[in-house]
């Protein structure tokens, strides 16, 4: 056993034995400390014993999961912590040549295999958007095009994590679309809509029927509401979704897919009684 494996074993045992409440601003403290160290290369700094202990506690939850995959896995195995999802950094890309502009900012996640998988998926997706934007700019001529990509954490509970990535493409008009990435912290797995249901469950038909019912109900109740029910056949098997603060399943549709642009990105809350029997 090398010294790093031995250190991982020590961390694992300490995490099981000594649950430590972490201050909300612990990440900022660590980054400020690191920044201070980088400002004075080559200088030897002396810390009191209590500072060393405090730094070690913070490093356990920040530096170690990012630097040592074995330690990250060990911490994820601790039942009280569940799967760890941490923001490592932000990936940013900007462009502006007078005819086209882009501003892409998305997080790089770490702390567990699932978090890294989501991070890889987001990177691949944004690389695709950037590549298409660059190709469009080459053939744009005197027109103008823009791409804006942002993200937000929709849910981060003890059992579930959802990251939403929003994109807006603008030419003559704007087009908004989103992608949602989910981690079931109880299993440590990345989850899509199909993963919520039994393999033999026809959830697509059931959820599609409820979306169509709500479309027609909304249009009947409000003349200003408009959808394309005649063009709607079914949801995508991996339809965008999230769970709201009440734990309700919400299906999300990109702009223009089932309604005119004036309706934005339609959302439909699906009652649990509609699909409950189909869940795993």
N, C-alpha and C positions, 0 to 999 in steps of 0.2 A: 504494500500500500504506500503510495507516495504521499508527500506532505499535504497536497491539495485534497486528496481523497480523505485523509485523516481530518482535515479542517472541515470538510463537508459533513463528516460524521458528527463532529462536535456541534456544528450548527443545527443539524437535524435533532440531536438529542436535546439541545438547549431550547429549541423552538417547541418541542413537545413538553418539556419540563417547566419552562418559564414563560408563559404567555405574557407579552409586554404590550401595554397600550401605547400606540404610536401617536404623537401629536399630529394635528392636521397639517402643520407647516413643516413636517420633517423633511420632505423632499427639497424645499427651498433652502433649509438650513444646510443640507449636504452640498447642494450646488454652490451656495455662497462660500462654503468652506473650501471646496475644490477651486473655485475661482481665485480665492485669496492665495492658495498655495501656488497656482500657476503664475500669479503676478510676481512671485519672487523665486525664480528658478535658482537652484543651487544653494539656497539658504536653508540652513537647518532650523526647524521650528521645534520649540519645546512646549509640551502641553502638560497640564496637571493630570493627576490620575483620574479625576472625575471627568475631565474632558475626553480622555482616551476611552473610558467606558461608554460615555454618551455617543461618541463617534462610532464605536463598535456596534452599538445597538442600532443606530441609523444605517450603518453599512450592511447590517444583516438583512434589512428590508429593501435597500436600494442597490448598493454596489454588488453584493453577492449574487442576487438573481440575474443581474445583467451580465456579470463577468463569468459566472460558473454555471453552466447548464445543469450539472449534477446537483448543486446547491438549490437551484430553482426548483428542480423536480422534488427534492427533499422537502422544501417548504410547502409545495403544492400538495404533498401527501398528508400534511397535518390537517385533520378534519376541521378544526375550528377556523382555519384560514381559507380552505377551499382552493380552487384554482386561482392563481395570481394573474391579474392583467394590469400591466403598468405602462405608462407613457414613457418611452425611452427618449424620444426626440421628435421634432417635426421635420418633415421633408417638404421643402418649398421649391417652386420653379416659377419664374416670371419671365415675361417676354413682351416686348413692345417695339414695333418697327414703324409705327405710324399708320399702318393698314391692318394690323392685327395685334391683339394684346391678350395675355394670359396671366392668370394668377392662381396657382395651384398650391394649396397647403393642406397636407394630410399628416396624421400621426404615424410614427413608427412605434409599434407595440412590442412588449417583451414580457418576461416573467413566467411564461409557460409555453408549452408546445403549441397549444391552441391559439394563444395570443400571437405567436410568431407566424402561425399559419394565416391568421386574419391579416396580419401586417403584409405578408407576401401577396395575398389576394388583392389587397388595396393597392399595393405597388404595381402589380400587373394591370389592374384596372385603370389606374391613373396614367400608366405608361401608354396604354392603348388610347386614352383620350388625348394625351399630348401628341402622340404620333399622328392621329387623325387630324388634329389641329394644325400641325406642321405641314402635312400634305395639303390641307385645304388652303393654307396661306400661300403655298407655292403656285396654286392655280387660281388664286382669288382675283388677281389683276388689281383694279383700283377700288374694289369693294372693301368692306371692313368686317372683321370677325373677331369675336372675343370668346374666351373660355375662362370661367371662374369655378374653382372647385374648393369647397370647404367641408368641414366635418363637425360632428357633435356626438357626444356620448348620450344616447337616449336612455339607457338603463345600465346601472352598475350596482347590483344588489348582491346579497350573499350567494345567490344561486344563478344569476343571469347577467350577461353583459351584451349590450347592443351598441354598435357604432354605426352612425348614419353618415354617408358621404353624399353630399349634394353637389350637383353640377348644373351650370347654366351656360348654354351655347347661344351666342347672339350673332345673327346676320341681319337680315331685314327685320326679323323679330326674334324674340327670345324663346328658348326651349329649355324647360327645367326637367331634370330627372334625378333619381336617387338610387342608391344601393345600400342595403342594410346587411351588416355582418354580425352574427350572433355566436356567443359562446355559452354553452350550458355548463356552469361552474360545478354542478353536482357530478357531472361525468367527465369534465375536462375536454369536451368535444365541441368542434365547430358545428353549428346546426343551420340547416336551411328549412324551409317550410315543410317539405316532405318528411323531414326527420322528426316532426312532431307526431306523425300519424303512423298507425299500423301499416304494414306493407300491403295488406289486402283491402285497406280502406279507400273508398272512392271519394277522397276529400275534395278533389278538384270539382266534381259535379255538385257536391253539397255546398261548398263555399261559393261557387259560381252562381248557384241558384239564389243564395242569400244576397249576393251583391246585386243581381238583377232585380230582386224584389225591392231592395232598398232604393235602387235607381228610380224605379217606377213610382214608389211611394213618395219620394222626395219631389219628383216632377209634378205629381198630382197635388201636392200640398203647397207648392210654390212655383208660380209661373216663370220666375226668373232663373230657376234651376234647370239646367239642360245637360243631358247625357246622350250617348249613342247606343241605346239598348238594342236597336236592330242590328248593330255591327258587333255587339259584344257576344262572343261565343263561349268563352271560358277564361278563367284566370290561368296564368302561367303556373305550371306545377311547382316552380320555385318563386312564386310571387313575392314581391317585397312585402314585409310585414314587420311589426314590432308589438310588444306588449306595453300598453299605456300604464299610467300610475295606478290604475285600478285593477291591473292584471288582465285587462281585456285584450283579445286578439284584434289587431287593426291591420287591414290590408291597404296597401298604398299603390296608387297607379301613377305612372309618369304623365306629364302634361301631354294633352292631345290624344292619348291612347283610347280613352273611353268617353271623352267630353271635349268641348271646345276649349280653347286656351283661356277663356274668361273664368273657367272653373278651376284653374290652377292644377294642382296635383290632388285628385280626389282620394279621400280616405273613407273606409267603411269599417265600423266597429261590428265585429261578428259575435253575437251572443254565445256564451259557452254551451247553452243547451242545443245549439245548432250542430256543433261538431264534437261535443264532449265524448260521445260513445266511440268516436273514431281515433281518439288519442291512444298512444302506446300505453 
